[in-house]
Every structure is written in structure tokens, then in C-alpha cells.
Amino acid sequence: MYTLCTPYPRRSGRWSEESLVLIGELAGRIGRHVDTLKRWEEAGLLTPRRDERGRRIYGEEDFMRCLQLAALSVSAQKNSVKLAELAERLPVQLELLDRWAS
């Protein structure tokens, strides 16, 4: 089981193992709309945890994945790639991003 940080951290810019944020906070940190994160979830690109009230909660690993998805989605939009195609290509694309970042 995870430990839920209370209150949720707000825009501190710092993460710890216990730092979990709600969907709106994460969306704000990555500069995307909440609906974008929900679409990524529906497409199977993102799997948030849920708290006891059923709210989506995200940690640092989710944050990093969202940054990768945001970069890939910008590229996909420029090349007219649909979200489903992005989901199919995701494992290869994430591997390439990891190599590039290293």
C-alpha cells in the first residue's frame, strides 16, 4: 500500500517517495489539460493509482512518464499521428527517449 501525503503537495517542485499529487496538480506541472491525462489513461498510456476516494494520484515516476508522453504527443501532432498509433509505438519511442537523455 502507498502512503498518501496529506495535504497533497502544492507546486513545491520537489518530490519525495510520499509526494503524491492529484490530476490537476500534475496537469499544471506538465502544462497540459486534465482531459489530456484522462485521454492518455483511456488509451492505456498512463495508469494512475487511486486514493481511498477513487481520485487519481500521481508520483514522480508518473510525472516523468507524462513529460515523455507530452514530448511524444507534440511530435505525433506535427506528423498527424493518432493517439492509438502513439500507444502502439510507445515502448520503442520511450526507449529512444531514454537513450537520447542518457
Backbone as CSV, one residue per row, in Angstrom:
resi,resn,N_x,N_y,N_z,CA_x,CA_y,CA_z,C_x,C_y,C_z
1,MET,0.845,-1.189,0.000,0.000,0.000,0.000,0.881,1.240,0.000
2,TYR,0.412,2.291,-0.570,1.171,3.530,-0.635,0.787,4.449,0.520
3,THR,1.651,5.386,0.800,1.377,6.382,1.820,0.924,7.651,1.130
4,LEU,-0.228,8.124,1.473,-0.756,9.333,0.866,-0.323,10.535,1.700
5,CYS,0.321,11.470,1.054,0.797,12.667,1.724,-0.388,13.598,1.954
6,THR,-0.572,14.045,3.162,-1.673,14.951,3.466,-1.117,16.211,4.112
7,PRO,-1.423,17.400,3.640,-2.187,17.625,2.420,-1.338,17.324,1.192
8,TYR,-1.969,17.250,0.030,-1.234,16.994,-1.192,-0.221,18.116,-1.397
9,PRO,0.983,17.768,-1.830,1.986,18.816,-2.051,1.543,19.776,-3.158
10,ARG,1.842,21.017,-2.991,1.423,22.026,-3.968,2.632,22.745,-4.553
11,ARG,2.853,22.562,-5.830,3.839,23.299,-6.614,5.180,23.545,-5.924
12,SER,5.607,22.626,-5.092,6.891,22.806,-4.436,8.030,22.540,-5.410
13,GLY,7.734,21.747,-6.460,8.771,21.401,-7.401,9.662,20.282,-6.892
14,ARG,9.426,19.815,-5.687,10.236,18.765,-5.092,9.376,17.529,-4.905
15,TRP,9.971,16.379,-5.116,9.272,15.113,-4.966,9.964,14.298,-3.892
16,SER,9.194,13.553,-3.151,9.736,12.547,-2.248,8.921,11.288,-2.476
17,GLU,9.313,10.189,-1.857,8.579,8.948,-2.057,7.119,9.083,-1.664
18,GLU,6.845,9.926,-0.687,5.475,10.075,-0.214,4.703,11.159,-0.954
19,SER,5.373,11.919,-1.807,4.713,13.012,-2.503,3.831,12.489,-3.617
20,LEU,2.570,12.644,-3.442,1.593,12.256,-4.455,0.719,13.461,-4.732
21,VAL,0.392,13.664,-5.999,-0.428,14.816,-6.362,-1.664,14.348,-7.110
22,LEU,-2.677,15.176,-7.077,-3.905,14.902,-7.814,-3.711,15.264,-9.290
23,ILE,-4.647,14.852,-10.103,-4.545,15.022,-11.548,-4.393,16.491,-11.955
24,GLY,-5.095,17.388,-11.306,-4.998,18.801,-11.656,-3.620,19.374,-11.395
25,GLU,-3.004,18.954,-10.307,-1.658,19.407,-9.969,-0.653,18.896,-11.000
26,LEU,-0.760,17.629,-11.350,0.166,17.068,-12.337,-0.029,17.734,-13.689
27,ALA,-1.268,17.918,-14.085,-1.549,18.575,-15.364,-0.910,19.963,-15.398
28,GLY,-1.023,20.689,-14.296,-0.408,22.009,-14.220,1.101,21.959,-14.304
29,ARG,1.706,20.959,-13.676,3.165,20.831,-13.693,3.705,20.521,-15.076
30,ILE,2.943,19.791,-15.877,3.446,19.450,-17.216,2.879,20.365,-18.298
31,GLY,2.020,21.293,-17.914,1.469,22.251,-18.867,0.432,21.661,-19.806
32,ARG,-0.321,20.689,-19.316,-1.364,20.051,-20.110,-2.690,20.146,-19.379
33,HIS,-3.775,19.907,-20.091,-5.109,19.938,-19.510,-5.391,18.591,-18.848
34,VAL,-6.222,18.603,-17.824,-6.628,17.383,-17.120,-7.208,16.356,-18.090
35,ASP,-7.989,16.822,-19.060,-8.586,15.908,-20.039,-7.526,15.168,-20.854
36,THR,-6.379,15.802,-21.068,-5.298,15.144,-21.795,-4.806,13.932,-21.022
37,LEU,-4.606,14.089,-19.718,-4.163,12.973,-18.888,-5.208,11.862,-18.864
38,LYS,-6.469,12.244,-18.850,-7.541,11.238,-18.874,-7.557,10.480,-20.196
39,ARG,-7.315,11.193,-21.311,-7.246,10.514,-22.618,-6.062,9.555,-22.671
40,TRP,-4.932,9.956,-22.103,-3.773,9.065,-22.048,-4.105,7.815,-21.241
41,GLU,-4.837,8.004,-20.161,-5.249,6.861,-19.340,-6.178,5.934,-20.140
42,GLU,-7.159,6.505,-20.815,-8.103,5.709,-21.615,-7.392,4.935,-22.723
43,ALA,-6.315,5.518,-23.269,-5.570,4.873,-24.344,-4.568,3.842,-23.804
44,GLY,-4.459,3.750,-22.492,-3.538,2.796,-21.896,-2.107,3.294,-21.804
45,LEU,-1.907,4.585,-22.007,-0.575,5.165,-21.960,-0.147,5.541,-20.551
46,LEU,-1.090,5.655,-19.655,-0.842,6.101,-18.299,-1.762,5.336,-17.362
47,THR,-1.223,4.882,-16.235,-2.025,4.123,-15.275,-1.854,4.727,-13.878
48,PRO,-2.687,5.696,-13.541,-2.551,6.318,-12.221,-3.064,5.413,-11.102
49,ARG,-2.539,5.639,-9.933,-3.079,4.966,-8.751,-4.314,5.743,-8.322
50,ARG,-5.069,5.157,-7.434,-6.270,5.830,-6.905,-6.174,5.870,-5.394
51,ASP,-6.669,6.943,-4.812,-6.714,7.006,-3.351,-8.006,6.363,-2.858
52,GLU,-8.233,6.422,-1.568,-9.402,5.753,-0.986,-10.725,6.339,-1.472
53,ARG,-10.698,7.545,-2.008,-11.912,8.169,-2.544,-12.043,7.984,-4.049
54,GLY,-11.101,7.244,-4.649,-11.161,6.982,-6.080,-10.518,8.050,-6.948
55,ARG,-9.888,9.040,-6.337,-9.236,10.102,-7.105,-7.905,9.609,-7.661
56,ARG,-7.593,10.062,-8.863,-6.306,9.711,-9.470,-5.193,10.417,-8.703
57,ILE,-4.141,9.653,-8.389,-2.978,10.248,-7.726,-1.721,9.835,-8.476
58,TYR,-0.758,10.729,-8.500,0.451,10.541,-9.292,1.682,10.838,-8.452
59,GLY,2.751,10.107,-8.743,4.041,10.320,-8.103,5.068,10.786,-9.117
60,GLU,6.335,10.784,-8.709,7.400,11.281,-9.576,7.542,10.442,-10.849
61,GLU,7.401,9.129,-10.735,7.511,8.263,-11.911,6.419,8.608,-12.933
62,ASP,5.210,8.861,-12.445,4.114,9.259,-13.331,4.420,10.602,-13.995
63,PHE,5.012,11.510,-13.213,5.384,12.831,-13.724,6.367,12.687,-14.889
64,MET,7.384,11.844,-14.696,8.383,11.649,-15.744,7.751,11.030,-16.989
65,ARG,6.869,10.084,-16.792,6.186,9.453,-17.925,5.327,10.478,-18.664
66,CYS,4.656,11.342,-17.933,3.825,12.372,-18.573,4.673,13.345,-19.385
67,LEU,5.858,13.676,-18.896,6.748,14.541,-19.674,7.138,13.866,-20.983
68,GLN,7.410,12.562,-20.911,7.744,11.817,-22.121,6.550,11.780,-23.073
69,LEU,5.377,11.513,-22.525,4.177,11.467,-23.355,3.884,12.816,-23.988
70,ALA,4.110,13.894,-23.233,3.875,15.232,-23.770,4.803,15.494,-24.953
71,ALA,6.066,15.109,-24.817,7.026,15.304,-25.908,6.622,14.469,-27.129
72,LEU,6.224,13.226,-26.873,5.811,12.364,-27.981,4.534,12.852,-28.638
73,SER,3.611,13.375,-27.847,2.342,13.815,-28.430,2.528,15.059,-29.294
74,VAL,3.457,15.928,-28.922,3.748,17.096,-29.766,4.283,16.624,-31.106
75,SER,5.202,15.668,-31.049,5.746,15.099,-32.281,4.647,14.418,-33.096
76,ALA,3.779,13.676,-32.432,2.689,12.974,-33.110,1.734,13.961,-33.780
77,GLN,1.429,15.070,-33.090,0.532,16.068,-33.664,1.139,16.687,-34.925
78,LYS,2.429,16.943,-34.880,3.094,17.525,-36.050,3.055,16.578,-37.236
79,ASN,3.063,15.283,-36.946,3.078,14.279,-38.009,1.712,13.627,-38.226
80,SER,0.666,14.208,-37.651,-0.706,13.722,-37.782,-0.872,12.255,-37.370
81,VAL,-0.212,11.869,-36.281,-0.323,10.508,-35.755,-1.423,10.496,-34.703
82,LYS,-2.316,9.537,-34.783,-3.409,9.423,-33.821,-2.909,8.817,-32.515
83,LEU,-3.657,9.058,-31.437,-3.287,8.573,-30.116,-3.131,7.055,-30.079
84,ALA,-3.993,6.327,-30.771,-3.896,4.858,-30.796,-2.576,4.413,-31.424
85,GLU,-2.149,5.108,-32.487,-0.873,4.775,-33.115,0.279,5.097,-32.169
86,LEU,0.147,6.200,-31.439,1.166,6.572,-30.463,1.285,5.488,-29.396
87,ALA,0.166,4.952,-28.967,0.172,3.900,-27.950,0.896,2.659,-28.471
88,GLU,0.713,2.329,-29.749,1.394,1.176,-30.334,2.891,1.395,-30.416
89,ARG,3.292,2.612,-30.692,4.711,2.939,-30.851,5.400,3.270,-29.533
90,LEU,4.643,3.441,-28.466,5.174,3.968,-27.214,6.398,3.236,-26.677
91,PRO,6.405,1.907,-26.570,7.586,1.257,-25.998,8.879,1.596,-26.736
92,VAL,8.831,1.614,-28.063,10.020,1.931,-28.845,10.400,3.395,-28.662
93,GLN,9.401,4.267,-28.694,9.661,5.699,-28.546,10.259,6.027,-27.180
94,LEU,9.720,5.410,-26.112,10.251,5.670,-24.772,11.684,5.178,-24.645
95,GLU,11.980,4.047,-25.279,13.350,3.528,-25.256,14.293,4.501,-25.952
96,LEU,13.868,5.036,-27.087,14.691,6.006,-27.806,14.887,7.277,-26.995
97,LEU,13.824,7.747,-26.332,13.953,8.936,-25.481,14.922,8.694,-24.330
98,ASP,14.833,7.511,-23.716,15.741,7.191,-22.621,17.196,7.171,-23.101
99,ARG,17.423,6.590,-24.265,18.785,6.564,-24.823,19.288,7.971,-25.103
100,TRP,18.400,8.796,-25.672,18.788,10.165,-26.012,19.106,10.973,-24.758
101,ALA,18.345,10.751,-23.691,18.526,11.510,-22.455,19.778,11.065,-21.695
102,SER,20.250,9.854,-21.953,21.415,9.333,-21.225,22.719,9.899,-21.735
